[in-house]
Amino acid sequence: MAIRTAPLFAVAVLAATMLSAGVADAQTRTYSCDKGNAITLTVIGPDAITAGPIEGGTTRLKKSPGDPLRFSDGDYAVQISPDQARITVEIPDWGSAQCRFKPQEAGQGGRPGLGNTDPCGPGFHQSPQTGRCDRNENPPAPRPVAGPARLPMAGMSLGGIMRAAPSMSAPKLASLAEKSGITLLERAGAMDGYDWFKIEFHGRIGYQWGGIMCSDQAISGVLQKC
């Protein structure tokens, strides 16, 4: 197929030639990423491509001025290596991924894309603290014994993400530094041995997982007493 012999995105002139020739195979290339994910790039014009799945959909990207191998739309971007065998995909509030073209895995084949609510493959989980995929190795630590104290209660975040809802798939509201002062307002569900808490941080309301926070008094559902 032409996809294996001709560069796909090197210059706008080549892209225009490919489109006018109507060579479908040469317009599309699928790259394999970590954790069993994959992303497909498709030339749709002399200066534009689509990339997907990204966050469950397809994103249209334009060629960046001064760099014919970088395509972007706001904070979403794809950087293609000179030999077009590798790409770096940048997704806001999710991170970046390195992907490689493998002719033996030339199609999406039902593989998940990037930026999904569950981006980690089997044997991995998304860390509530960093949002990255960590290998499943150790069982969750036991919960502290419940105390008589009630919420609201002062506490501290040990670092990590404050989200719009008590879920790893909820949008990110803020990244909290270690020892950020918070107020625990109420419980909002449980995950991996700890509770989610509705919290207040500098006047903003959001949610954080109890496994990355401490409370002024000993209560269940948090990592420890501050």
Buried (B, 14 or more C-beta within 10 A) or exposed (E): EEBEEBBBBBEBEBBBBBBEEEBEEBBBBBBBBBBEBBBBBBBBBBBBBBBBBBBEEEBBBEBBEEEBBBBBEEEBBBBBEEEBEBBBBBBEEBBEBEBEBEEEBBEBEEBBBBBBEEBBEEEBBBBBBBBEBEEEEEEEEEBBEEEEEEBEBEBBBBBBBBBEBBBBEBEBBBBBEEEBEBBBBEBBBBBEBBBBBBBBBEEEEBBBBBBBBBBBEBBBBBBEBB
